[in-house]
Amino acid sequence: MLEYLGKLSDKLGLPIVSSDHGYKIDIVIGWVHWLMILLFVGWGIYLIYAIFKFNNKSNPAASYGGIKSHFSQYVEVGVIVFEAFLLVGLSLPLWSQLKTNIPDKKDVHEIRVVAQQFAWNIHYPGADGLFGSTSPSLVNEESNPVGLDRNGFGADDIVTINQLHLPVNKQVLVYLSTKDVIHNFFLPEMRVKQDAIPGMQIPIYFTPTMTSKDFLQMLKGTAREGQGYEIACAQLCGNSHYRMKGYVTIETEQEFNDWLAEEAEYLDEEGDDDWDDDW
């Protein structure tokens, strides 16, 4: 089944699936494509039929009686039923599953993603597993972009710019927010796409299923060879929207923990007022 779904994504020209829910989204996209193909072919055939059936030579005089058959009504009802199936039978249940069943915090890895023109600020809790408090009054674009209070729980927190590290096969809970305008957090291979709305903190959860090393291996010989996972902004957010791009590294849990340890060590060496600049 998974092999078939993988081929489905390839045939639809979609990115490689790298999350546990990605195949479900691809199935919905596949059904939508089938409907569009049927409508395109059907209306194309009808157009050709109408051109020859109702041309001036075949019908020199206008008919004011109109069509007597109910075939077109049956077709319209069929399209409505198909669209209702896509909406009620597939889209709404999948949306409910992906957006309303927020996982228990004990079972996930939590991070904060704070969007701004034109960068992604990534905030990880420290060794204590707790996020430090933040305040707009503490924001400094060069040394403290998320306004983190380094006193208390925030002393060991890690902040990066445009560099998102995640462990493979572990559910991730992202708290998405923005400092200015509307942005859109888009991970194509993860099938994750969510608007960041000013004044709101929106939870997103997913499970990466492929490390960056394996992903790069699969891209060998393709047009994207050597290009890893990326964060894109899928909402026009200003004149430099085009360069609002981040990078995602998916690694084993041990590699991820080693990276956290390295960042913590760097934080200790540089002092509480420094942060990891990963432009």
BANUTI-513105 format. One line per 2 residues: number of its first residue (from 0); their letters; for each residue y, z, x of C-alpha. Coordinates in Angstrom, 3 decimals. Layout:
BEGIN
NUM) a) Y/Z/X  ...
//
This chain:
BEGIN
0) ml) 0.000/0.000/0.000  2.454/0.936/2.770
2) ey) 1.626/-2.308/4.587  2.449/-4.258/1.418
4) lg) 5.726/-2.375/0.979  6.641/-3.067/4.600
6) kl) 6.069/-6.776/4.015  8.170/-6.514/0.838
8) sd) 11.145/-5.239/2.868  10.677/-8.055/5.387
10) kl) 10.543/-10.717/2.675  13.682/-9.353/1.041
12) gl) 15.480/-9.418/4.378  16.054/-5.661/4.319
14) pi) 16.326/-3.389/7.376  13.234/-1.598/8.672
16) vs) 12.350/1.392/6.507  12.717/4.658/8.442
18) sd) 12.692/7.334/5.741  10.077/8.657/3.365
20) hg) 11.965/7.556/0.234  13.039/4.140/1.537
22) yk) 10.055/2.271/0.090  10.887/3.506/-3.411
24) id) 14.375/2.053/-3.165  12.959/-1.223/-1.841
26) iv) 10.638/-1.445/-4.861  13.631/-1.177/-7.216
28) ig) 15.497/-3.791/-5.177  12.415/-6.021/-5.385
30) wv) 12.284/-5.768/-9.192  16.002/-6.590/-9.415
32) hw) 15.377/-9.681/-7.275  12.580/-10.799/-9.621
34) lm) 14.932/-10.525/-12.598  17.651/-12.472/-10.792
36) il) 15.147/-15.201/-9.830  13.929/-15.518/-13.426
38) lf) 17.498/-15.711/-14.747  18.554/-18.220/-12.072
40) vg) 15.565/-20.509/-12.641  15.694/-20.129/-16.420
42) wg) 19.378/-20.896/-16.776  19.057/-23.754/-14.276
44) iy) 16.280/-25.364/-16.306  18.251/-24.872/-19.530
46) li) 21.352/-26.441/-17.975  19.427/-29.553/-16.924
48) ya) 17.785/-29.717/-20.364  21.152/-29.416/-22.144
50) if) 22.722/-32.159/-20.015  20.073/-34.686/-21.028
52) kf) 19.447/-33.400/-24.567  23.035/-33.239/-25.728
54) nn) 24.700/-36.065/-23.821  26.863/-38.632/-25.583
56) ks) 24.146/-41.303/-25.760  21.570/-39.003/-27.372
58) np) 24.076/-37.403/-29.722  26.930/-39.794/-30.494
60) aa) 27.951/-37.715/-33.495  28.649/-33.993/-33.438
62) sy) 26.215/-31.682/-35.260  27.936/-28.963/-37.262
64) gg) 24.746/-27.290/-38.404  24.059/-25.618/-35.064
66) ik) 20.722/-24.713/-33.574  18.010/-23.634/-35.994
68) sh) 15.558/-22.078/-33.532  15.598/-18.365/-32.631
70) fs) 14.207/-18.968/-29.146  17.493/-18.074/-27.411
72) qy) 17.579/-14.742/-29.213  14.069/-13.950/-28.025
74) ve) 15.138/-14.743/-24.457  18.181/-12.475/-24.763
76) vg) 16.039/-9.634/-26.114  13.584/-10.147/-23.245
78) vi) 16.382/-9.893/-20.666  17.703/-6.724/-22.327
80) vf) 14.219/-5.157/-22.285  13.779/-6.050/-18.598
82) ea) 17.190/-4.577/-17.702  16.407/-1.434/-19.702
84) fl) 13.145/-1.106/-17.763  15.033/-1.368/-14.464
86) lv) 17.592/1.210/-15.552  15.538/3.724/-17.549
88) gl) 12.089/3.169/-16.059  12.993/2.852/-12.356
90) sl) 16.617/3.527/-11.397  17.335/6.734/-13.334
92) pl) 14.072/8.523/-12.389  14.552/7.583/-8.728
94) ws) 18.206/8.675/-8.803  17.179/11.996/-10.367
96) ql) 14.505/12.520/-7.732  16.812/11.724/-4.823
98) kt) 20.014/13.387/-6.047  19.217/16.390/-8.219
100) ni) 16.228/18.145/-6.627  18.057/19.817/-3.745
102) pd) 15.471/21.288/-1.347  15.201/24.926/-0.332
104) kk) 17.340/25.610/2.724  14.380/27.326/4.393
106) dv) 12.489/24.027/4.556  15.202/21.728/5.919
108) he) 17.396/21.143/8.927  21.037/21.534/7.854
110) ir) 24.039/19.745/9.323  27.583/19.019/8.242
112) vv) 29.132/15.565/8.473  32.922/15.428/8.176
114) aq) 34.380/11.925/7.900  37.898/11.013/8.942
116) qf) 39.875/7.945/9.874  38.039/6.599/11.878
118) aw) 35.188/8.782/13.127  32.229/10.922/12.072
120) ni) 32.405/14.593/13.033  28.938/16.176/13.193
122) hy) 28.649/19.980/12.904  25.381/21.762/13.765
124) pg) 24.702/25.470/13.261  23.967/27.379/16.450
126) ad) 20.891/29.339/17.435  21.562/31.829/14.626
128) gl) 21.067/29.047/12.071  24.393/29.815/10.377
130) fg) 27.483/27.636/10.132  30.693/29.211/11.356
132) st) 33.649/29.204/9.000  36.220/26.419/9.192
134) sp) 39.895/26.257/8.327  42.427/23.398/8.133
136) sl) 44.856/25.532/10.132  42.472/25.463/13.106
138) vn) 42.049/21.688/13.184  42.951/20.080/16.495
140) ee) 42.011/16.414/16.828  41.362/16.743/20.549
142) sn) 39.609/20.097/20.852  38.538/21.184/17.349
144) pv) 38.290/18.285/14.865  36.491/20.270/12.131
146) gl) 38.698/23.378/12.383  35.810/25.605/13.489
148) dr) 36.472/29.313/13.922  34.714/30.233/17.177
150) ng) 34.831/33.917/16.312  31.743/35.251/14.559
152) fg) 29.013/32.847/13.432  30.855/29.827/14.839
154) ad) 30.604/30.956/18.468  27.370/29.034/19.094
156) di) 27.939/26.070/16.745  27.769/22.548/18.156
158) vt) 30.209/19.776/17.234  29.895/16.123/18.264
160) in) 31.762/12.959/17.389  29.856/9.848/16.273
162) ql) 26.592/11.226/17.668  24.023/12.353/15.101
164) hl) 20.730/13.794/16.387  17.872/14.477/13.963
166) pv) 14.205/15.499/14.290  11.558/13.097/12.996
168) nk) 9.330/13.982/10.018  11.540/16.927/9.079
170) qv) 13.662/16.980/5.944  17.384/16.907/6.647
172) lv) 20.087/18.311/4.383  23.505/16.816/5.121
174) yl) 26.670/18.349/3.678  29.067/15.409/3.493
176) st) 32.841/15.812/3.251  36.018/14.075/4.377
178) kd) 39.325/15.145/5.893  41.426/12.349/4.436
180) vi) 40.490/9.324/2.287  37.245/8.204/0.658
182) hn) 34.592/7.097/3.160  30.953/6.102/2.694
184) ff) 28.148/7.551/4.823  25.643/4.703/5.235
186) lp) 22.354/4.780/7.158  20.778/1.379/6.375
188) em) 17.293/2.053/7.751  17.150/5.454/6.031
190) rv) 18.292/3.950/2.703  21.003/6.612/2.589
192) kq) 24.404/5.712/1.150  26.874/8.237/-0.256
194) da) 30.633/8.335/-0.779  32.529/11.132/0.937
196) ip) 35.134/12.301/-1.593  38.257/14.315/-0.651
198) gm) 37.982/17.905/-1.838  34.193/17.753/-2.312
200) qi) 31.149/18.678/-0.215  28.220/16.506/-1.278
202) pi) 24.600/17.267/-0.309  22.327/14.451/0.898
204) yf) 18.715/14.987/1.851  16.105/12.691/3.385
206) tp) 13.268/12.719/5.919  13.388/10.360/8.940
208) tm) 9.952/8.903/9.669  10.495/6.848/12.814
210) ts) 11.897/7.927/16.175  14.607/5.907/17.870
212) kd) 12.132/4.908/20.605  9.683/3.474/18.065
214) fl) 12.533/1.789/16.212  13.793/0.073/19.347
216) qm) 10.239/-1.014/20.130  9.977/-2.706/16.722
218) lk) 13.251/-4.557/17.317  12.050/-6.251/20.494
220) gt) 12.321/-10.001/20.215  14.722/-9.841/17.260
222) ar) 18.465/-10.466/17.015  19.046/-6.685/17.008
224) eg) 17.038/-5.930/20.135  18.460/-2.931/21.977
226) qg) 20.554/-1.723/19.019  19.497/1.679/17.695
228) ye) 20.213/3.462/14.448  23.863/3.456/13.416
230) ia) 26.146/5.213/10.938  28.338/2.763/9.069
232) ca) 31.284/3.409/6.794  30.592/1.312/3.686
234) ql) 33.963/2.003/2.035  37.187/0.327/3.125
236) cg) 39.160/3.281/4.505  42.075/1.847/6.466
238) ns) 43.151/-0.700/9.042  40.545/0.449/11.604
240) hy) 37.674/0.718/9.143  35.734/-1.850/11.199
242) rm) 35.364/0.522/14.167  34.248/3.592/12.220
244) kg) 30.727/3.528/13.589  28.438/6.346/14.677
246) yv) 25.073/6.460/16.418  21.887/8.174/15.276
248) ti) 19.133/9.450/17.541  15.839/10.335/15.873
250) et) 13.518/12.219/18.211  10.558/14.547/18.193
252) eq) 11.227/18.143/17.241  10.744/19.254/20.842
254) ef) 13.198/16.646/22.119  15.653/17.628/19.413
256) nd) 15.389/21.321/20.344  15.845/20.416/24.019
258) wl) 19.004/18.495/23.112  20.341/21.486/21.164
260) ae) 19.602/23.735/24.151  21.490/21.368/26.464
262) ea) 24.488/21.312/24.135  24.430/25.106/23.868
264) ey) 24.316/25.399/27.642  27.247/23.019/27.955
266) ld) 29.158/25.077/25.391  28.553/28.255/27.365
268) ee) 29.745/26.627/30.579  32.911/25.145/29.095
270) gd) 33.916/28.090/26.955  34.447/28.601/23.273
272) dd) 37.477/26.309/23.058  35.673/23.207/24.288
274) wd) 33.464/20.883/22.313  31.200/17.967/23.070
276) dd) 33.283/14.760/23.175  30.854/11.915/22.424
278) w) 33.160/9.016/21.664
//
